[in-house]
Amino acid sequence: MATKSDRVEARVSREQHRRIQRAAQLAGQSVSSFIVAASVEKAEEVIAEHSVTEVPADYFDRLVAAIDRPTAAPKLGRAAKRARVRARIR
C-alpha cells in the first residue's frame, strides 16, 4: 500500500457532515476512509467518461474505411528509396 502523505480538506454543511457520517457508519468505515473511497470512485468515473469518445456506427465505419484506403505519398516513396540506397553509418 502506498504511503499516505498528502492531505485534502473540504468544508461541508452540518447536514452534509451528518449524511457522510451516517453513510460511513453504515459502510463500516471511518469518515476519512469513506470520503477517500467515494472520491476515488467518482474520480475514476469522471476519468473514464473523458477517456472514451463515442461516435455513431456509420461515422466509425467511414473512418476505418478511410484509414484502410491506401493513398499516394510520392515524397515518402522517394525518401524510402533514398534511404535504401544510402550507405548507413555503422
Secondary structure, DSSP 8 states (H G I E B T S, - for coil): -------------HHHHHHHHHHHHHHT--HHHHHHHHHHHHHHHHHHHHH-----HHHHHHHHHHHHS----HHHHHHHHHHHHS----
